Amino acid sequence: MNRIEEIMKIEGFKTLTPIQKAVVERKDKNRDLIGISTTGSGKSHAFFMPIFERIDPDLDQVQAVISVPTRELAWQLYERSKKFPLILAFVRP
């Protein structure tokens, strides 16, 4: 099971939402991506999943930085992201 599938299992997702599918399909292209979708459509998971997929647990260095426009969104994403390392056991929040 890859990390994206594991995150889907953790979150109880049966299928990816359209925004998640679009982002995951482009994750290996090493290109910038702007995704626009409505509230509640799974945008947060759309960028979390490819980030966690690419993290190398053997590298003891910063491998991802997420910047968001508001404190509220930062807190929401922080709280959500803490759940994944605890279960996947490969990164520190």
C-alpha positions, 0 to 999 in steps of 0.5 A: 500500500502506498502512502496515498492509499494509506492516508485514504484508509486513515481518513476513510476515503473510498475514492479521491475527489476530483481535485485530489485525483487531478493533483495526485495524477500530476504529482510526479511532474515536478511542476507548479500547480494551482488547484481551485475547488469549492470548500469541502472538496478535499483541497487540503488532502489534495496537497498533503497526499503528494507531499507525504508520498515524497518525504524520505524518512531517512533524510534528517532535514526539512523536506516540505514547507507549506505556506498559507494565507491565514492563521486559521487555515494554518492551524487547521492544516497543522491539526490535520497533518499531525494525524498522519505522522502518528499513523505512518510513523515516518515524519515529525509534525 
